[in-house]
Amino acid sequence: MKNPNTHPLQSPSWAEFRKKWGNEVLETKYGYLTIHKVPVLNKKIGIFEKGTIPTSKMLLDLKKIGEEKDLIFIKLEPNVLKEEKLIKTLKDSGAARGKTIFTSTTFWIDLTKSEEELLKSFKPKTRYNIRLAERKGVKVIEDNSDKAFEKYLELTSETSKRQGFYAHNEKYHRLMWKYLREAGIAHLLVAKYKGEIITTWILFAYNGFLYYPYGASTEKYKNVMPNNLMMWEAIKMGQKLKLQIFDLWGREENKGFTKFKEGFNPKVVEFLGTWDLVIDNNSYQIYKVLEKFRWAILRAKSKFVSPSF
């Protein structure tokens, strides 16, 4: 069965990883759906992340699959740029706007431009910080060794605690790395300073795109600006791999890391967004209330409990 999708989260390797992680994964002619339990309702939902262009036929077929699997709804986040006629197709098929998993906008950097052209387009402060990191002796290399990956895990734990966000646990990262590294999709980029790894990024290379899904660093040497040099070296790595676009994996207004990404003068692109293809409307209405309650508890909990890795 040929998968029509182009995103790494729709790759066979990602599907295998999700199976090992414990998800039920359903392969359809449109791509992979993951199935998730809703314990309180004793029901399930489907998630179709970064899928193909939604057509009336596809949405009808997905509804039939949802009915056969007794799903409340299937959450869709197409890897497709926003287009009004596609939004109409989604609405006409009974899909409703849903709570997002991925932000509806992201940043793209054109890797077909020359290094000189790209560097000239960056904000002056970004160019300065790249040169500063180089002058200070920061070195960036690809290092897919076990030792480097263990450092990535260590820095991910440190970063999640410092910044107060919940990262996937260690098992998740180990499985993800195993399956996507074996497929040649995942690459580990590390920045070294005084012989110590101080920043680590996992990048995905897939179907002409480079992606930046995971990154972690120590606060210890942040004054040598390793992340600025990391981004620049990631761009050059993407060019060496003959990729066309570097997708910076999301954009959130007024967030510090968004401002960091903006320094590289990327293009803002908007996708179709998140849609819930409702199959069982009564259960769906109850589910939405339960989700609001669950998120309220998580937000309250985050004020008193430090994130763990």
TAUR-V280871 format. One record per residue. RES is the residue in one letter. PSI is psi in radians with two decimals (NA if undefined). OMEGA is omega as a letter, one per 30 degrees, with the letter a starting at -180 (999 if undefined). D_CENTER is the distance of its C-alpha to the mean C-alpha in Angstrom with 2 decimals. Layout:
# TAUR-V280871
RES	PSI	OMEGA	D_CENTER
RES	PSI	OMEGA	D_CENTER
This chain:
# TAUR-V280871
M	2.07	a	25.12
K	2.24	l	23.19
N	2.11	a	19.54
P	0.03	a	19.37
N	2.76	a	15.62
T	-0.03	a	14.05
H	2.54	a	10.28
P	-0.46	l	9.50
L	-0.06	l	8.39
Q	0.26	l	11.96
S	2.68	l	13.58
P	-0.60	a	16.52
S	-0.70	l	15.28
W	-0.67	l	12.18
A	-0.74	l	14.82
E	-0.72	l	17.18
F	-0.80	a	14.91
R	-0.60	l	14.36
K	-0.81	l	18.13
K	-0.52	l	18.94
W	-0.38	l	16.82
G	-0.01	l	19.16
N	2.58	l	17.70
E	2.23	a	20.00
V	2.21	a	18.47
L	2.13	l	20.42
E	2.20	l	20.68
T	3.01	l	22.03
K	-0.18	l	23.11
Y	-0.17	a	20.21
G	-2.92	a	17.49
Y	2.32	l	16.24
L	2.42	l	16.38
T	2.46	a	15.74
I	2.32	a	18.63
H	2.39	a	18.68
K	2.54	l	21.93
V	1.59	a	23.15
P	-0.77	a	25.89
V	-0.66	a	28.01
L	-0.11	a	28.50
N	0.69	a	28.70
K	-3.12	a	26.52
K	2.79	l	23.13
I	2.78	l	20.30
G	2.60	l	18.18
I	2.19	l	14.53
F	1.51	a	13.85
E	2.38	l	10.17
K	0.79	a	9.81
G	-2.98	a	13.50
T	3.14	a	16.48
I	2.19	l	18.91
P	2.20	l	20.46
T	2.86	l	24.21
S	-0.71	a	26.94
K	-0.78	l	27.64
M	-0.80	a	24.11
L	-0.64	l	23.90
L	-0.77	l	27.39
D	-0.69	l	26.59
L	-0.65	l	23.54
K	-0.73	l	25.89
K	-0.74	l	28.39
I	-0.75	l	25.95
G	-0.69	l	25.05
E	-0.73	l	28.79
E	-0.62	a	29.49
K	0.03	a	26.89
D	0.84	l	28.08
L	2.62	l	24.72
I	-0.81	l	24.71
F	2.94	l	22.11
I	2.12	l	19.16
K	2.21	a	16.05
L	2.30	l	14.92
E	1.40	a	11.96
P	2.46	l	13.27
N	1.02	a	11.66
V	2.35	a	14.88
L	2.62	a	16.11
K	2.32	l	18.24
E	2.25	a	21.75
E	-0.66	a	24.47
K	-0.53	l	25.99
L	-0.60	l	22.81
I	-0.72	l	22.55
K	-0.72	l	26.21
T	-0.76	l	25.59
L	-0.83	a	23.09
K	-0.75	a	25.59
D	-0.42	l	28.53
S	0.07	l	27.00
G	0.20	l	26.76
A	2.50	l	23.09
A	2.65	l	22.57
R	2.33	a	19.95
G	3.00	l	17.74
K	2.31	a	15.78
T	2.59	l	12.22
I	-0.94	l	9.12
F	2.59	l	6.94
T	2.60	a	9.24
S	-0.27	l	11.65
T	2.68	l	11.87
T	3.14	l	10.20
F	2.42	l	12.14
W	2.39	l	13.50
I	2.27	a	15.96
D	1.88	a	18.68
L	-0.07	l	19.23
T	-0.20	l	22.53
K	2.76	l	24.22
S	2.77	l	26.38
E	-0.74	a	25.59
E	-0.77	a	28.44
E	-0.74	l	27.23
L	-0.85	a	23.73
L	-0.70	l	25.24
K	-0.51	a	27.77
S	-0.32	a	25.21
F	2.73	l	23.51
K	2.56	a	24.91
P	-0.71	a	27.98
K	-0.65	l	26.63
T	-0.80	l	23.57
R	-0.72	l	26.01
Y	-0.77	a	28.26
N	-0.59	l	25.67
I	-0.83	a	24.78
R	-0.63	l	28.52
L	-0.83	l	29.03
A	-0.73	l	26.63
E	-0.75	l	28.47
R	-0.62	a	31.83
K	-0.19	l	31.04
G	0.28	l	30.38
V	2.34	l	26.62
K	2.34	a	25.70
V	2.23	l	22.32
I	2.81	l	22.16
E	2.24	a	20.06
D	1.76	a	21.05
N	0.35	a	19.83
S	2.80	l	22.68
D	-0.69	a	22.79
K	-0.75	l	24.06
A	-0.66	l	21.20
F	-0.66	l	18.65
E	-0.65	l	20.84
K	-0.65	l	20.68
Y	-0.79	l	16.88
L	-0.75	l	17.26
E	-0.80	a	20.05
L	-0.54	l	18.30
T	-0.74	l	15.23
S	-0.80	a	17.95
E	-0.77	a	19.78
T	-0.74	a	17.01
S	-0.66	l	15.99
K	-0.70	a	19.73
R	-0.73	a	20.46
Q	-0.13	l	17.93
G	0.59	l	18.35
F	2.75	a	14.95
Y	1.99	l	14.40
A	2.74	l	12.30
H	2.65	a	12.20
N	3.07	a	15.62
E	-0.71	a	17.01
K	-0.74	l	17.62
Y	-0.87	a	14.04
H	-0.67	l	13.12
R	-0.77	l	16.36
L	-0.79	l	15.88
M	-0.84	a	12.42
W	-0.76	a	14.06
K	-0.92	a	17.21
Y	-0.66	a	16.12
L	-0.47	l	13.70
R	-0.76	l	16.12
E	-0.54	l	19.05
A	-0.08	a	17.68
G	0.24	a	17.38
I	-0.78	a	13.68
A	2.43	l	12.66
H	2.41	l	14.57
L	2.06	l	15.40
L	2.33	a	16.64
V	2.52	l	19.02
A	2.26	a	21.23
K	2.48	l	24.71
Y	2.18	a	27.41
K	0.66	l	30.88
G	0.02	a	29.81
E	2.38	l	27.09
I	2.10	a	23.33
I	-0.27	l	22.06
T	2.43	l	18.44
T	2.37	l	15.90
W	2.39	l	12.63
I	2.20	l	10.89
L	2.56	l	10.20
F	2.32	l	9.77
A	2.09	a	12.71
Y	2.18	l	13.15
N	0.85	l	15.66
G	-0.08	a	16.38
F	2.57	l	12.97
L	2.39	a	11.58
Y	2.63	l	7.92
Y	1.43	a	7.36
P	-0.53	a	4.57
Y	2.39	l	7.68
G	2.62	l	11.01
A	2.61	a	14.27
S	2.89	l	17.79
T	2.66	l	21.28
E	-0.28	a	23.24
K	-0.72	a	26.28
Y	0.61	a	26.17
K	-0.38	a	23.96
N	-0.21	l	27.03
V	0.13	l	26.71
M	0.88	a	23.49
P	-0.59	a	21.49
N	-0.57	l	18.10
N	-0.77	l	19.84
L	-0.61	l	21.18
M	-0.82	a	17.96
M	-0.75	a	16.32
W	-0.75	l	19.55
E	-0.56	l	19.79
A	-0.73	l	16.25
I	-0.81	a	17.44
K	-0.59	l	20.64
M	-0.76	l	19.08
G	-0.68	l	17.22
Q	-0.71	l	20.67
K	-0.54	l	22.42
L	0.05	l	20.25
K	0.58	l	21.38
L	2.78	a	18.00
Q	-0.62	a	18.23
I	2.43	l	15.16
F	1.94	l	12.67
D	2.10	a	9.54
L	0.22	l	8.64
W	0.92	l	5.16
G	2.69	a	7.14
R	2.15	l	10.76
E	2.28	a	12.86
E	2.40	l	16.61
N	0.33	l	18.71
K	2.53	a	16.20
G	-0.74	a	17.27
F	-0.45	l	14.20
T	-0.74	l	14.10
K	-0.64	l	17.72
F	-0.82	a	17.05
K	-0.65	a	14.82
E	-0.42	l	17.58
G	-0.32	a	20.05
F	0.19	l	18.96
N	0.86	l	19.99
P	2.87	l	16.99
K	2.36	l	17.40
V	2.20	l	15.91
V	2.58	a	14.92
E	2.30	l	14.78
F	3.13	a	13.67
L	-0.35	l	15.84
G	-2.90	a	14.03
T	2.30	a	14.25
W	2.43	l	17.46
D	2.01	l	19.33
L	1.72	a	21.76
V	2.32	l	24.46
I	-0.74	l	26.78
D	1.66	a	28.66
N	-0.70	a	29.17
N	-0.83	l	31.20
S	-0.57	a	28.69
Y	-0.73	l	25.89
Q	-0.70	l	27.85
I	-0.73	l	28.39
Y	-0.76	a	24.72
K	-0.68	l	23.78
V	-0.78	l	26.45
L	-0.67	l	25.32
E	-0.72	l	21.70
K	-0.73	l	23.14
F	-0.75	a	25.30
R	-0.77	a	22.60
W	-0.59	l	20.43
A	-0.71	l	23.68
I	-0.77	a	24.46
L	-0.70	l	21.11
R	-0.71	l	21.56
A	-0.71	a	25.14
K	-0.67	a	24.38
S	-0.36	l	21.98
K	-0.37	a	25.01
F	-0.36	a	27.09
V	2.21	l	25.03
S	2.44	l	23.04
P	2.57	l	19.60
S	2.83	a	19.93
F	NA	999	17.92
